[in-house]
Amino acid sequence: MLVLLGYIVVLGAVFGGYLLVGGELGALYQPAELLIIGGAGLGAFIVGNNGKAIKSTLNAIPKLFRASRYNKSMYMDLMAVLFRLLAKSRQQGMLALENDIDNPRDSDIFSSYPRILADKQILEFITDYLRLMISGNMNAFEIEALMDEEIETFESENEVPANSLALLGDSLPAFGIVAAVMGIVHTLASADRPAAELGALIAHAMVGTFLGILLAYGFVSPLAALLRQKSAENTKMMECIKVTMLSSLNGYAPQIAVEFGRKTLYTSERPSFIELEEHVRQVKSPKTQAEEETV
């Protein structure tokens, strides 16, 4: 929604200012210029990316028009899940988590947090490393190195669509100049026309430069920045899981481990310790709560 609002503000400011100085909107309607800029930009996008990158970018664009699901409530659910899993493992042993890991949809813990259950990537990140912790064959340093490697891979994958859109945005002003130059060439080839017609042709040619810059910095390049922000939010979830699990592996109690993870979150969404504690208590079953209070 904010993306559409931003586009409306851009268009309103640009065309509103143009109308205020007495400009005619009809003069800006140049389908040929749009064809040159859009077609050349699309061609350059195809040339500069392989099939995987193109598919990744196309899949990422619709997500930009949706509200981010990584908000304070999502973070609270994440830390509540981690707390309950770690508390259960501390009370009953790591092997007690096998059913929760193998069948998270049938797990009393995971099913209490449908937002976590619906996020396939975060769910797999949690369950995969819990399996490694259960195996007992890897120490905290090895698991940390593996987590860092996976997070780095995730960040690299998310940079692909962002970089593709950024390069497309950078190319559009140049293609706008190409369209303008071609318009000037056409104008010079029509030098025998009256001055009024030549002026109109020059104005039409300059629209290409205007459209290239507007499309680049008003529409395409901001999407690349937004993609990076959304990627950072997802990465922050993984970092929270990493810190929490490693703290538990190093012997800290679940309450302390979750507190370490909470501190990694952005301050704008970070819940307080009391808020998190109350959130956990609201969804605990009486049996689970009694077991965890003995930890």
C-alpha positions as a LaTeX table, in Angstrom:
\begin{tabular}{lrrr}
\hline
Residue & $x$ (\AA) & $y$ (\AA) & $z$ (\AA) \\
\hline
Met1 & 0.00 & 0.00 & 0.00 \\
Leu2 & 2.83 & 2.42 & 0.82 \\
Val3 & 4.39 & 1.72 & $-2.59$ \\
Leu4 & 1.19 & 2.78 & $-4.36$ \\
Leu5 & 0.89 & 5.81 & $-2.10$ \\
Gly6 & 4.45 & 6.79 & $-2.93$ \\
Tyr7 & 3.77 & 6.44 & $-6.66$ \\
Ile8 & 0.72 & 8.69 & $-6.32$ \\
Val9 & 2.80 & 11.32 & $-4.51$ \\
Val10 & 5.49 & 11.18 & $-7.22$ \\
Leu11 & 2.99 & 11.55 & $-10.04$ \\
Gly12 & 1.02 & 14.22 & $-8.22$ \\
Ala13 & 4.11 & 16.31 & $-7.48$ \\
Val14 & 5.63 & 16.02 & $-10.96$ \\
Phe15 & 2.53 & 16.49 & $-13.08$ \\
Gly16 & 0.94 & 18.89 & $-10.62$ \\
Gly17 & 3.97 & 21.17 & $-10.81$ \\
Tyr18 & 3.95 & 20.86 & $-14.59$ \\
Leu19 & 0.32 & 21.95 & $-14.76$ \\
Leu20 & 0.95 & 24.85 & $-12.39$ \\
Val21 & 3.33 & 26.44 & $-14.91$ \\
Gly22 & 0.75 & 26.02 & $-17.66$ \\
Gly23 & 2.03 & 22.81 & $-19.22$ \\
Glu24 & $-0.14$ & 20.63 & $-21.46$ \\
Leu25 & $-0.34$ & 16.98 & $-20.41$ \\
Gly26 & $-1.01$ & 15.93 & $-23.98$ \\
Ala27 & 2.51 & 16.96 & $-24.94$ \\
Leu28 & 3.91 & 14.37 & $-22.53$ \\
Tyr29 & 2.03 & 11.50 & $-24.13$ \\
Gln30 & 4.68 & 10.00 & $-26.39$ \\
Pro31 & 4.09 & 6.26 & $-26.95$ \\
Ala32 & 7.16 & 5.97 & $-29.15$ \\
Glu33 & 9.39 & 7.32 & $-26.39$ \\
Leu34 & 7.88 & 4.88 & $-23.91$ \\
Leu35 & 8.42 & 2.03 & $-26.35$ \\
Ile36 & 12.10 & 2.93 & $-26.81$ \\
Ile37 & 12.81 & 3.36 & $-23.10$ \\
Gly38 & 10.70 & 0.46 & $-21.84$ \\
Gly39 & 11.75 & $-1.94$ & $-24.58$ \\
Ala40 & 15.44 & $-1.13$ & $-24.28$ \\
Gly41 & 15.27 & $-1.38$ & $-20.47$ \\
Leu42 & 13.55 & $-4.76$ & $-20.68$ \\
Gly43 & 16.08 & $-6.01$ & $-23.19$ \\
Ala44 & 18.98 & $-4.89$ & $-21.03$ \\
Phe45 & 17.36 & $-6.56$ & $-18.02$ \\
Ile46 & 17.13 & $-9.85$ & $-19.93$ \\
Val47 & 20.72 & $-9.60$ & $-21.16$ \\
Gly48 & 22.10 & $-8.79$ & $-17.72$ \\
Asn49 & 20.41 & $-11.62$ & $-15.84$ \\
Asn50 & 20.19 & $-15.38$ & $-16.16$ \\
Gly51 & 16.95 & $-17.30$ & $-15.96$ \\
Lys52 & 17.15 & $-17.78$ & $-12.20$ \\
Ala53 & 17.71 & $-14.08$ & $-11.56$ \\
Ile54 & 14.82 & $-13.07$ & $-13.83$ \\
Lys55 & 12.49 & $-15.53$ & $-12.12$ \\
Ser56 & 13.64 & $-14.40$ & $-8.68$ \\
Thr57 & 13.03 & $-10.74$ & $-9.56$ \\
Leu58 & 9.58 & $-11.39$ & $-11.00$ \\
Asn59 & 8.62 & $-13.37$ & $-7.88$ \\
Ala60 & 9.92 & $-10.62$ & $-5.60$ \\
Ile61 & 8.05 & $-7.71$ & $-7.20$ \\
Pro62 & 4.52 & $-8.67$ & $-6.01$ \\
Lys63 & 5.80 & $-8.97$ & $-2.43$ \\
Leu64 & 6.80 & $-5.31$ & $-2.50$ \\
Phe65 & 3.15 & $-4.25$ & $-2.67$ \\
Arg66 & 2.23 & $-6.19$ & 0.47 \\
Ala67 & 2.68 & $-5.09$ & 4.04 \\
Ser68 & 5.66 & $-6.63$ & 5.80 \\
Arg69 & 4.74 & $-9.60$ & 7.96 \\
Tyr70 & 7.86 & $-9.17$ & 10.06 \\
Asn71 & 6.40 & $-6.89$ & 12.70 \\
Lys72 & 6.42 & $-6.85$ & 16.48 \\
Ser73 & 3.76 & $-9.56$ & 16.74 \\
Met74 & 5.75 & $-11.86$ & 14.47 \\
Tyr75 & 8.91 & $-11.33$ & 16.52 \\
Met76 & 7.02 & $-12.04$ & 19.72 \\
Asp77 & 5.68 & $-15.28$ & 18.25 \\
Leu78 & 9.18 & $-16.27$ & 17.17 \\
Met79 & 10.70 & $-15.75$ & 20.60 \\
Ala80 & 7.77 & $-17.44$ & 22.30 \\
Val81 & 8.25 & $-20.52$ & 20.10 \\
Leu82 & 11.97 & $-20.59$ & 20.84 \\
Phe83 & 11.37 & $-20.18$ & 24.55 \\
Arg84 & 8.87 & $-23.04$ & 24.71 \\
Leu85 & 11.06 & $-25.35$ & 22.62 \\
Leu86 & 14.15 & $-24.67$ & 24.70 \\
Ala87 & 12.22 & $-24.97$ & 27.94 \\
Lys88 & 10.81 & $-28.32$ & 26.86 \\
Ser89 & 14.25 & $-29.59$ & 25.89 \\
Arg90 & 15.69 & $-28.45$ & 29.21 \\
Gln91 & 12.92 & $-30.14$ & 31.17 \\
Gln92 & 12.50 & $-33.38$ & 29.18 \\
Gly93 & 15.72 & $-33.61$ & 27.18 \\
Met94 & 16.47 & $-32.74$ & 23.56 \\
Leu95 & 14.96 & $-36.02$ & 22.30 \\
Ala96 & 11.56 & $-34.80$ & 23.49 \\
Leu97 & 11.58 & $-32.31$ & 20.60 \\
Glu98 & 11.74 & $-34.96$ & 17.88 \\
Asn99 & 7.97 & $-35.06$ & 17.32 \\
Asp100 & 7.77 & $-31.26$ & 17.27 \\
Ile101 & 10.55 & $-31.08$ & 14.70 \\
Asp102 & 9.37 & $-33.92$ & 12.46 \\
Asn103 & 5.70 & $-32.88$ & 12.49 \\
Pro104 & 5.54 & $-29.17$ & 13.34 \\
Arg105 & 1.93 & $-28.87$ & 12.17 \\
Asp106 & 0.92 & $-31.48$ & 14.74 \\
Ser107 & 3.06 & $-29.91$ & 17.45 \\
Asp108 & 1.29 & $-28.20$ & 20.33 \\
Ile109 & 4.06 & $-25.61$ & 20.39 \\
Phe110 & 4.23 & $-24.70$ & 16.70 \\
Ser111 & 0.46 & $-24.90$ & 16.17 \\
Ser112 & 0.02 & $-22.18$ & 18.82 \\
Tyr113 & 1.85 & $-19.77$ & 16.51 \\
Pro114 & 0.31 & $-19.99$ & 13.01 \\
Arg115 & 2.41 & $-17.10$ & 11.69 \\
Ile116 & 5.60 & $-19.02$ & 12.36 \\
Leu117 & 4.07 & $-22.19$ & 10.99 \\
Ala118 & 3.13 & $-20.38$ & 7.77 \\
Asp119 & 6.67 & $-19.05$ & 7.21 \\
Lys120 & 8.34 & $-22.03$ & 5.56 \\
Gln121 & 11.83 & $-20.58$ & 5.58 \\
Ile122 & 11.85 & $-19.61$ & 9.25 \\
Leu123 & 10.20 & $-22.89$ & 10.23 \\
Glu124 & 12.84 & $-24.92$ & 8.40 \\
Phe125 & 15.65 & $-22.81$ & 9.86 \\
Ile126 & 14.42 & $-23.59$ & 13.38 \\
Thr127 & 13.75 & $-27.29$ & 12.85 \\
Asp128 & 16.95 & $-27.96$ & 10.89 \\
Tyr129 & 19.21 & $-26.62$ & 13.61 \\
Leu130 & 17.23 & $-28.26$ & 16.36 \\
Arg131 & 17.92 & $-31.56$ & 14.59 \\
Leu132 & 21.63 & $-30.78$ & 14.62 \\
Met133 & 21.42 & $-29.93$ & 18.31 \\
Ile134 & 19.64 & $-33.23$ & 19.00 \\
Ser135 & 22.28 & $-35.20$ & 17.14 \\
Gly136 & 24.87 & $-34.01$ & 19.66 \\
Asn137 & 27.70 & $-34.42$ & 17.14 \\
Met138 & 28.33 & $-30.70$ & 16.59 \\
Asn139 & 29.52 & $-28.13$ & 19.08 \\
Ala140 & 28.31 & $-24.54$ & 19.34 \\
Phe141 & 31.16 & $-23.16$ & 17.21 \\
Glu142 & 30.42 & $-25.53$ & 14.34 \\
Ile143 & 26.71 & $-24.78$ & 14.40 \\
Glu144 & 27.41 & $-21.04$ & 14.55 \\
Ala145 & 29.66 & $-21.27$ & 11.49 \\
Leu146 & 26.99 & $-23.21$ & 9.62 \\
Met147 & 24.31 & $-20.69$ & 10.60 \\
Asp148 & 26.49 & $-17.81$ & 9.42 \\
Glu149 & 27.04 & $-19.56$ & 6.11 \\
Glu150 & 23.32 & $-20.14$ & 5.58 \\
Ile151 & 22.43 & $-16.56$ & 6.50 \\
Glu152 & 25.10 & $-15.27$ & 4.12 \\
Thr153 & 23.71 & $-17.47$ & 1.34 \\
Phe154 & 20.21 & $-16.17$ & 2.03 \\
Glu155 & 21.43 & $-12.56$ & 1.89 \\
Ser156 & 23.23 & $-13.22$ & $-1.41$ \\
Glu157 & 20.10 & $-14.71$ & $-2.93$ \\
Asn158 & 18.01 & $-11.74$ & $-1.84$ \\
Glu159 & 20.54 & $-9.32$ & $-3.30$ \\
Val160 & 19.94 & $-10.75$ & $-6.80$ \\
Pro161 & 16.50 & $-9.18$ & $-7.44$ \\
Ala162 & 17.49 & $-5.98$ & $-5.64$ \\
Asn163 & 20.61 & $-5.60$ & $-7.79$ \\
Ser164 & 18.64 & $-6.42$ & $-10.94$ \\
Leu165 & 16.12 & $-3.66$ & $-10.24$ \\
Ala166 & 18.87 & $-1.23$ & $-9.24$ \\
Leu167 & 20.73 & $-1.82$ & $-12.53$ \\
Leu168 & 17.49 & $-1.46$ & $-14.48$ \\
Gly169 & 16.81 & 1.82 & $-12.71$ \\
Asp170 & 20.32 & 3.06 & $-13.47$ \\
Ser171 & 19.90 & 2.25 & $-17.16$ \\
Leu172 & 16.58 & 4.00 & $-17.74$ \\
Pro173 & 17.93 & 7.59 & $-17.73$ \\
Ala174 & 20.49 & 6.56 & $-20.36$ \\
Phe175 & 17.78 & 5.02 & $-22.52$ \\
Gly176 & 15.78 & 8.21 & $-22.02$ \\
Ile177 & 18.71 & 10.09 & $-23.52$ \\
Val178 & 18.78 & 7.59 & $-26.40$ \\
Ala179 & 15.09 & 8.27 & $-27.06$ \\
Ala180 & 15.72 & 12.03 & $-26.88$ \\
Val181 & 18.65 & 11.83 & $-29.30$ \\
Met182 & 16.59 & 9.84 & $-31.76$ \\
Gly183 & 13.87 & 12.48 & $-31.48$ \\
Ile184 & 16.42 & 15.22 & $-32.18$ \\
Val185 & 17.69 & 13.29 & $-35.20$ \\
His186 & 14.13 & 13.12 & $-36.48$ \\
Thr187 & 13.75 & 16.85 & $-35.86$ \\
Leu188 & 16.94 & 17.71 & $-37.76$ \\
Ala189 & 15.77 & 15.55 & $-40.64$ \\
Ser190 & 12.66 & 17.73 & $-40.76$ \\
Ala191 & 14.50 & 21.06 & $-40.74$ \\
Asp192 & 12.43 & 22.32 & $-43.70$ \\
Arg193 & 9.29 & 22.47 & $-41.56$ \\
Pro194 & 7.98 & 25.70 & $-40.01$ \\
Ala195 & 9.52 & 26.86 & $-36.74$ \\
Ala196 & 6.39 & 26.02 & $-34.72$ \\
Glu197 & 6.46 & 22.41 & $-35.89$ \\
Leu198 & 10.18 & 22.11 & $-35.21$ \\
Gly199 & 9.62 & 23.42 & $-31.69$ \\
Ala200 & 6.96 & 20.78 & $-31.10$ \\
Leu201 & 9.26 & 18.02 & $-32.39$ \\
Ile202 & 12.08 & 19.16 & $-30.09$ \\
Ala203 & 9.68 & 19.22 & $-27.14$ \\
His204 & 8.52 & 15.71 & $-27.97$ \\
Ala205 & 12.14 & 14.55 & $-28.17$ \\
Met206 & 12.96 & 15.98 & $-24.74$ \\
Val207 & 10.11 & 13.99 & $-23.22$ \\
Gly208 & 12.32 & 10.91 & $-23.58$ \\
Thr209 & 14.86 & 12.27 & $-21.11$ \\
Phe210 & 12.08 & 13.24 & $-18.73$ \\
Leu211 & 10.45 & 9.80 & $-18.86$ \\
Gly212 & 13.73 & 7.94 & $-18.40$ \\
Ile213 & 14.65 & 9.90 & $-15.28$ \\
Leu214 & 11.12 & 9.76 & $-13.84$ \\
Leu215 & 10.78 & 5.99 & $-14.33$ \\
Ala216 & 14.24 & 5.36 & $-12.89$ \\
Tyr217 & 14.24 & 7.46 & $-9.74$ \\
Gly218 & 10.52 & 7.66 & $-9.13$ \\
Phe219 & 9.48 & 4.06 & $-9.77$ \\
Val220 & 12.17 & 1.41 & $-10.31$ \\
Ser221 & 15.15 & 2.33 & $-8.10$ \\
Pro222 & 13.01 & 2.77 & $-4.94$ \\
Leu223 & 11.83 & $-0.82$ & $-5.38$ \\
Ala224 & 15.42 & $-2.04$ & $-5.12$ \\
Ala225 & 15.85 & $-0.17$ & $-1.84$ \\
Leu226 & 12.60 & $-1.60$ & $-0.52$ \\
Leu227 & 13.67 & $-5.12$ & $-1.44$ \\
Arg228 & 16.84 & $-4.71$ & 0.60 \\
Gln229 & 14.83 & $-3.48$ & 3.59 \\
Lys230 & 12.52 & $-6.48$ & 3.44 \\
Ser231 & 15.51 & $-8.80$ & 3.13 \\
Ala232 & 17.06 & $-7.22$ & 6.22 \\
Glu233 & 13.86 & $-7.88$ & 8.19 \\
Asn234 & 13.92 & $-11.54$ & 7.24 \\
Thr235 & 17.61 & $-11.80$ & 8.04 \\
Lys236 & 16.95 & $-10.29$ & 11.46 \\
Met237 & 14.58 & $-13.17$ & 12.21 \\
Met238 & 17.30 & $-15.67$ & 11.38 \\
Glu239 & 19.84 & $-13.79$ & 13.50 \\
Cys240 & 17.44 & $-13.82$ & 16.44 \\
Ile241 & 17.07 & $-17.60$ & 16.10 \\
Lys242 & 20.82 & $-18.01$ & 15.80 \\
Val243 & 21.66 & $-16.02$ & 18.93 \\
Thr244 & 18.93 & $-17.68$ & 20.97 \\
Met245 & 19.92 & $-21.23$ & 20.04 \\
Leu246 & 23.63 & $-20.62$ & 20.51 \\
Ser247 & 22.97 & $-19.12$ & 23.93 \\
Ser248 & 21.07 & $-22.26$ & 24.87 \\
Leu249 & 23.90 & $-24.46$ & 23.57 \\
Asn250 & 26.32 & $-22.52$ & 25.73 \\
Gly251 & 24.32 & $-23.45$ & 28.81 \\
Tyr252 & 22.08 & $-20.44$ & 29.42 \\
Ala253 & 18.53 & $-20.97$ & 30.68 \\
Pro254 & 15.70 & $-20.50$ & 28.13 \\
Gln255 & 14.68 & $-17.19$ & 29.68 \\
Ile256 & 18.20 & $-15.82$ & 29.30 \\
Ala257 & 18.70 & $-17.30$ & 25.83 \\
Val258 & 15.52 & $-15.67$ & 24.57 \\
Glu259 & 16.60 & $-12.40$ & 26.13 \\
Phe260 & 19.84 & $-12.56$ & 24.15 \\
Gly261 & 17.81 & $-13.12$ & 20.99 \\
Arg262 & 15.44 & $-10.28$ & 21.82 \\
Lys263 & 18.33 & $-7.86$ & 22.01 \\
Thr264 & 19.23 & $-8.51$ & 18.35 \\
Leu265 & 15.90 & $-7.11$ & 17.09 \\
Tyr266 & 15.38 & $-3.61$ & 15.79 \\
Thr267 & 14.26 & $-1.25$ & 18.54 \\
Ser268 & 11.18 & $-0.22$ & 16.56 \\
Glu269 & 9.74 & $-3.76$ & 16.82 \\
Arg270 & 11.54 & $-5.14$ & 19.84 \\
Pro271 & 9.09 & $-6.17$ & 22.59 \\
Ser272 & 9.94 & $-5.61$ & 26.20 \\
Phe273 & 10.77 & $-8.53$ & 28.44 \\
Ile274 & 7.39 & $-8.21$ & 30.20 \\
Glu275 & 5.48 & $-8.09$ & 26.91 \\
Leu276 & 7.18 & $-11.26$ & 25.72 \\
Glu277 & 6.57 & $-13.06$ & 29.01 \\
Glu278 & 2.87 & $-12.19$ & 28.94 \\
His279 & 2.61 & $-13.27$ & 25.31 \\
Val280 & 4.08 & $-16.68$ & 26.14 \\
Arg281 & 1.78 & $-17.19$ & 29.10 \\
Gln282 & $-1.35$ & $-16.41$ & 27.09 \\
Val283 & $-0.88$ & $-19.39$ & 24.77 \\
Lys284 & 0.59 & $-21.94$ & 27.17 \\
Ser285 & $-1.49$ & $-24.91$ & 28.11 \\
Pro286 & $-1.73$ & $-25.44$ & 31.88 \\
Lys287 & 0.36 & $-28.59$ & 31.59 \\
Thr288 & 3.10 & $-26.89$ & 29.57 \\
Gln289 & 3.17 & $-23.91$ & 31.88 \\
Ala290 & 3.52 & $-26.12$ & 34.94 \\
Glu291 & 6.40 & $-28.02$ & 33.34 \\
Glu292 & 8.25 & $-24.86$ & 32.32 \\
Glu293 & 7.85 & $-23.19$ & 35.67 \\
Thr294 & 9.87 & $-26.06$ & 37.19 \\
Val295 & 12.81 & $-25.34$ & 34.86 \\
\hline
\end{tabular}
